[in-house]
Amino acid sequence: MFAPFRPIVKDPALRLAAVLLVLFGAHAATMAPYVSALAIKVFGLSNGAYSGVLLVASVLSVSASVGLGILADQRANRRAIALGTSAMLIAGSGLVLAGHNAAAFVIANALILPLSASIFGQLFALSRLAASTHPERDRPAILSTLRALFALPWLLVLPIWSVVFDRGAPLTAIYPVTLALGAAILALTLAFWPRDGATRWPDPKSGLTFRQSLREMANLPILSRVVALGTINGAVMLYLVVMGLVFAATPGRGAADTALYAGLLAGLEVPFMLALPVLVGRVSRTSLIWAGAALYALHLGLLPLLAPTPYVWLLTIPGAAGGAVVLTQPMAYLQDLLSNRPGAGASLMALQKLAGDAFSAAVFAIGTTIAGYELAAAAGALLGVIGAGVLWAMDRRAARS
């Protein structure tokens, strides 16, 4: 299980990617579970207004990720792009700290922090390129392990926040921490990211124009698979949106329970992710994704119903098992669709996220308007399972033909 750690520790580029993914995971674990509660409970946004923020952020995030991914393939200037996107982490948290009002929150979360999201794709583009210098049989395990390292901080960070909030700290206490994490990411990127044009692996310029690159990504077989995977990502994003709100609206629950639940789920995901290489290659990737989506749907759909009971903590087991699959295998699947374009392949993950965020925002808005968080969670869970089934059917049809 721990064999993939050896090449990561020995390879400077993979080691950097591992450290940055841990820090970025700590940033996400600090911010993601509380953004919806901050928006609605602290800064006074309505459910509809927050859905609008989510949609704007998604469009900007995917536009930046796609554009920067294509640019990285065109010019092979991955270091410069990583530095710019890392700086946005500092700018977003700094703005909310300085302004401490709804306008600063909306600008940071709709316009600035979405630009920083592409650092995630750039890290996996770097990882894929660095892993190409290792034996092919080891590459899937290396990339799965790196994704597990992104989840690891959730196990460590969220219990700390649980204690902090339980002692009465305001939700806005997360921002000094995210500012410090952003500064650390930028400093390490500046110091250790491989210089453009001086890497140990070949990284030729794509030779494609921007329009040609977009046309390549918009190919119908590719785009339809991205949309299908987007429904699964939508279930993940919906979980992040409703979790804090469900616990906040449940008598006897609160921010501490949000931190504990998210921490348990993410922590359990790590061993499941590390065990996945045993299944990869023995089970078709789309079948594995479908099974993972079903397990994740079970956890999401039942979360609002079981939140008042002690049984809610049992949902972390199917949630973690499903999450280990749906957070790793779609990434590898998408990168394989454009294996010769690391930046564009990473951008497909952003397109998947855009589709997922759009599905999440729509389901959240419609579900909460009609019947509250219960309907939103159930609809998002069902949509993810349907999307995974459609993906499986498309690949099976393609294999037959």
KAMO-V125627 format. One record per backbone hydrogen bond with DSSP energy under -1.0 kcal/mol. CO is the residue of the C=O (numbers start at 1). NH is the residue of the N-H. Records with the same first field share a line. If there is no record, write none. Layout:
# KAMO-V125627
CO = NH / NH
This chain:
# KAMO-V125627
2 = 5
3 = 6
4 = 8
5 = 9
6 = 10
7 = 11
11 = 15
12 = 16
13 = 17
14 = 18
15 = 19
16 = 20
17 = 21
18 = 22
19 = 23
20 = 24
21 = 25
22 = 26
23 = 27
24 = 28
25 = 29
26 = 30
27 = 31
28 = 32
31 = 34
34 = 38
35 = 39
36 = 40
37 = 41 / 42
38 = 43
39 = 45
46 = 50
47 = 51
48 = 52
49 = 53
50 = 54
51 = 55
52 = 56
53 = 57
54 = 58
55 = 59
56 = 60
57 = 61
58 = 62
59 = 63
60 = 64
61 = 65
62 = 66
63 = 67
64 = 68
65 = 69
66 = 70
67 = 71
68 = 72
69 = 73
70 = 74
71 = 75
72 = 76
73 = 206
77 = 81
78 = 82
79 = 83
80 = 84
81 = 85
82 = 86
83 = 87
86 = 89
87 = 91
88 = 92
89 = 93
90 = 94
91 = 95
92 = 96
93 = 97
94 = 98
95 = 99
96 = 100
101 = 105
102 = 106
103 = 107
104 = 108
105 = 109
106 = 110
107 = 111 / 112
108 = 113
112 = 115
116 = 119
117 = 120
118 = 122
119 = 123
120 = 124
121 = 125
122 = 126
123 = 127
124 = 128
125 = 129
126 = 130
127 = 131
130 = 133
131 = 134
135 = 138
138 = 142
139 = 143
140 = 144
141 = 145
142 = 146
143 = 147
144 = 148
145 = 149
146 = 150
147 = 151
148 = 152
151 = 154
152 = 155
153 = 157
154 = 158
157 = 161
158 = 162
159 = 163
160 = 164
161 = 165
162 = 166
163 = 167
164 = 169
165 = 168
170 = 173
171 = 174
172 = 175
174 = 178
175 = 179
176 = 180
177 = 181
178 = 182
179 = 183
180 = 184
181 = 185
182 = 186
183 = 187
184 = 188
185 = 189
186 = 190
187 = 191
188 = 192
189 = 193
195 = 198
209 = 213
210 = 214
211 = 215
212 = 216
213 = 217
214 = 218
219 = 223
220 = 224
222 = 226
223 = 227
224 = 228
225 = 229
226 = 230
227 = 231
229 = 233
230 = 234
231 = 235
232 = 236
233 = 237
234 = 238
235 = 239
236 = 240
237 = 241
238 = 242
239 = 243
242 = 246
243 = 247
244 = 248
245 = 249
250 = 253
254 = 258
255 = 259
256 = 260
257 = 261
258 = 262
259 = 263
260 = 264
261 = 265
262 = 266
263 = 267
264 = 268
265 = 269
266 = 270
268 = 272
269 = 273
270 = 274
271 = 275
275 = 278
276 = 279 / 280
279 = 282 / 283
284 = 288
285 = 289
286 = 290
287 = 291
288 = 292
289 = 293
290 = 294
291 = 295
292 = 296
293 = 297
294 = 298
295 = 299
296 = 300
297 = 301
298 = 302
302 = 306
303 = 307
306 = 309
309 = 312
310 = 313
311 = 314
312 = 315
313 = 316
314 = 317
315 = 319
316 = 320
317 = 321
318 = 322
319 = 323
320 = 324
322 = 326
323 = 327
325 = 328 / 329
328 = 332
329 = 333
330 = 334
331 = 335
332 = 336
338 = 341
341 = 345
342 = 346
343 = 347
344 = 348
347 = 351
348 = 352
349 = 353
350 = 354
351 = 355
352 = 356
353 = 357
354 = 358
355 = 359
356 = 360
357 = 361
358 = 362
359 = 363
360 = 364
361 = 365
362 = 366
363 = 367
364 = 368
365 = 369
366 = 370
367 = 371 / 372
372 = 376
373 = 377
374 = 378
375 = 379
376 = 380
377 = 381
378 = 382
379 = 383
380 = 384
381 = 385
382 = 386
383 = 387
384 = 388
385 = 389
386 = 390
387 = 391
388 = 392
389 = 393
390 = 394
391 = 395
392 = 396
393 = 397
394 = 398
395 = 399
396 = 400
397 = 401
